[in-house]
Amino acid sequence: MNAISPGEKLALNANLVLRVRYAPVKQPFVQPQTPASTTLAAAKALALTHFGLTEGAVDGGTKTYEISVDETVQTNLSLTLGELATHGRQIELLLIEQFQQG
């Protein structure tokens, strides 16, 4: 019998608690009934909307936002929250603002 990692076990469950922190805002975005099949791209979009943020050209540069999970910036936004959750039925993401001039 093959062992199932914590992320795989959670992916089989319907929902988890999504919490997204964004440093300039004291209160995190919390969505208690988030499907474990939600991708990081979709979670990022939810957080951007909640915090009233947009990516793109601004003030002579470009503003983008990255997602960090357990202090690791995620580049594969097609991963699901269920695959990344390591703390039971919840996951905490950090939204990081990046500004590039030029």
N, C-alpha and C positions, 0 to 999 in steps of 0.2 A: 504494500500500500504506500503510495507517494504522500509525503507530507505537503500540506498546503501552507503557504506563507500567510502571515497576518493580512497582508494586502489582498491576497486572493480570497481569503475567507470573507473579508468585508465586501469584496466585489459581488459576492453572491447575495448579500443582503440588500434590501431595497433602499434604505436611506441612511444618511449620516448627518452630523452637525458640521456645517461649514462655517469657519470663522476666518475672516480676512482682516489683518491689521494693516493700517496705512499710517506711518509715523506722524504726519501733521494733524491727524484726527485722533482724539482721545478714545472715542468709542469704536470698537471694531464692528465690521459688518458681520452679522450672524444670521444664517439661514438654517433653521433646525431640521428641515425635512428635505435635504438635498440628495437626489439619487446618486448612489455610489458610481454610477456609469457616467456622471458628468465629467467632461474633459476639463483639463486645466484652462484651455482656451475659453470655454463657456464660463467657468468660474471667474476668470479674469474679466470677461465682459460684464458679468453681474456686478463685480466689485467696482469696476470703472463707472458703471451707471450709478450705483449706490453713492459713490463719493463725488459724482458729478465731474469726472475726469475724461479727457479725450487725448488720444495720441495723434501726433502729426506735427506739422510746422507751427512754430510759435516763436516770436521775438528773435528772429534771425537764426533759428536753430530747429532742432527736432526733439520733441518730447516723446519718450516711450516709457512703458512700465514693464517690469519683469516680475515674475512670481518666484518666491523662494519657499521651499518646504524644508523644515529642519535645517535651516541655515545653508541650504544648497539651492542656487539659482537653477531653475528648471528651463531647459531649452526645448524640450519635447512637449509641446502643449497639447499633444494628442493623448497623453497619458490620462487615465481616469483618476478621480479622487479615491476610489476604492483601491486602486493599485498602489497609491502613495500613502494611504492612511496607516499610521503605525501606532496610534493611540486609541485603539478600540473603534468606537463608532463615531469618531470625530476627527477632523483635520483642521489644522491651523496653517494658513498661508500668510506670507508677508508680501505686500505690494510695494515694489521699489521703483521710485521715479528716477529716470535717467534723462539727462539733457545733453545733446551734442550740438555744439556750435558749428555754423557753416552751412 
